[in-house]
Amino acid sequence: ESEDFAALIQKQFKKTFKNKTKDRGVKQAGFHVLVGATMPNVLIEVGFLSNKQEAYNLSKAYYRRQISESIFQAIVDFKIKYEKPILKK
């Protein structure tokens, strides 16, 4: 489920930002903060402060809002996908 959730977030980022940001894809790693969780979980990197353009973008409220709205929509999509079979019973 975590991989699916990450893919939905990536899909929303592609839709929102089109070719404005580099798509670094979805990767797996055993980050300490994610290990042992009993629910779907992802770690989202939305940019690097060491990159001048990304740091500039992240300093803008509208850019951060676009990021948060993309994540929110991915959560909604994930919830609908996994709760729909439950609601049909």
C-alpha positions as CSV (number, residue, x, y, z in Angstrom):
1,E,0.0,0.0,0.0
2,S,2.9,2.4,0.7
3,E,4.2,1.9,-2.8
4,D,0.8,2.6,-4.2
5,F,0.4,5.7,-2.0
6,A,3.8,7.0,-3.2
7,A,2.8,6.4,-6.8
8,L,-0.4,8.4,-6.3
9,I,1.6,11.3,-4.8
10,Q,4.1,11.2,-7.7
11,K,1.2,11.1,-10.2
12,Q,-0.3,14.2,-8.6
13,F,3.0,16.0,-8.6
14,K,3.4,15.3,-12.3
15,K,-0.1,16.6,-13.0
16,T,0.4,19.7,-10.9
17,F,4.0,20.6,-11.9
18,K,4.1,19.1,-15.4
19,N,7.7,19.6,-16.6
20,K,8.5,22.4,-14.1
21,T,10.4,20.2,-11.7
22,K,12.6,17.1,-12.1
23,D,10.8,13.8,-11.5
24,R,13.1,11.8,-9.4
25,G,10.7,8.8,-9.2
26,V,9.6,6.6,-6.4
27,K,12.3,4.7,-4.5
28,Q,12.4,2.4,-1.5
29,A,14.7,2.7,1.5
30,G,14.6,1.6,5.0
31,F,14.5,5.0,6.7
32,H,14.3,4.7,10.5
33,V,11.2,6.9,10.6
34,L,9.3,4.6,8.3
35,V,10.3,1.2,9.6
36,G,7.8,-0.7,11.7
37,A,4.8,1.5,10.8
38,T,1.5,-0.5,10.7
39,M,-0.1,1.8,8.1
40,P,0.9,3.0,4.6
41,N,3.7,5.6,4.9
42,V,5.9,7.6,2.6
43,L,8.7,10.1,3.0
44,I,8.2,13.0,0.5
45,E,11.1,15.1,-0.8
46,V,9.7,18.2,-2.5
47,G,13.0,19.9,-3.2
48,F,16.5,20.6,-2.1
49,L,17.6,23.8,-0.5
50,S,21.1,23.3,-1.9
51,N,19.5,23.8,-5.4
52,K,19.0,27.6,-5.9
53,Q,15.9,27.2,-8.1
54,E,14.3,24.7,-5.8
55,A,15.1,26.8,-2.7
56,Y,13.6,29.9,-4.5
57,N,10.4,27.9,-5.3
58,L,10.1,26.6,-1.8
59,S,10.3,30.1,-0.5
60,K,7.0,31.0,-2.3
61,A,3.7,30.3,-0.5
62,Y,1.9,29.5,-3.7
63,Y,4.4,26.8,-4.6
64,R,4.1,25.2,-1.1
65,R,0.4,25.4,-1.5
66,Q,0.5,23.5,-4.8
67,I,2.7,20.9,-3.1
68,S,0.2,20.5,-0.2
69,E,-2.8,20.4,-2.5
70,S,-1.1,17.6,-4.6
71,I,-0.4,15.6,-1.5
72,F,-4.0,16.1,-0.2
73,Q,-5.4,15.0,-3.5
74,A,-3.2,11.9,-3.5
75,I,-4.5,11.1,0.1
76,V,-8.1,11.5,-1.2
77,D,-7.4,9.2,-4.2
78,F,-5.8,6.6,-1.9
79,K,-8.7,6.7,0.6
80,I,-11.2,6.3,-2.2
81,K,-9.3,3.4,-3.8
82,Y,-8.9,1.4,-0.6
83,E,-12.3,2.3,1.1
84,K,-14.5,1.8,-1.9
85,P,-14.5,-2.0,-1.6
86,I,-15.3,-1.7,2.1
87,L,-18.3,0.6,1.5
88,K,-19.8,-1.8,-1.0
89,K,-20.2,-4.6,1.5
